């Protein structure tokens, strides 16, 4: 069974959890459905809405609908998933600002868990 973790800052802030909680109930349901699939099947049987972000160690979960929600994650120790960042996508390409945020959070996480 694959575990899903949310990024927590050094100060204890939970930006991913805060983002998800700010969404509508319908949007949260879509996210939780994808999380359930990942927990039960891992990344071996991926959902079609997963996409590798080229040139990075990161992936994104694409939640489609009225708003295009993106959750950027990394695969960490023993194939578990660390959700680093979430945002509502308004352009065709993933904005550099959003990618930079996710990469900075991954760097912080790796400084705490360097062998993972």
Buried (B, 14 or more C-beta within 10 A) or exposed (E): EBBBBBBBEEEEEEBBBEBBEEBEEEBBEBBEEBBEBBBEEBBEEBBEBBBEBEEBEBBBBBBEEEBBBBBBBBBBEEEBBBBBBBBBBEEEEBEEEBBEBBBEBBEBBBEEEEEE
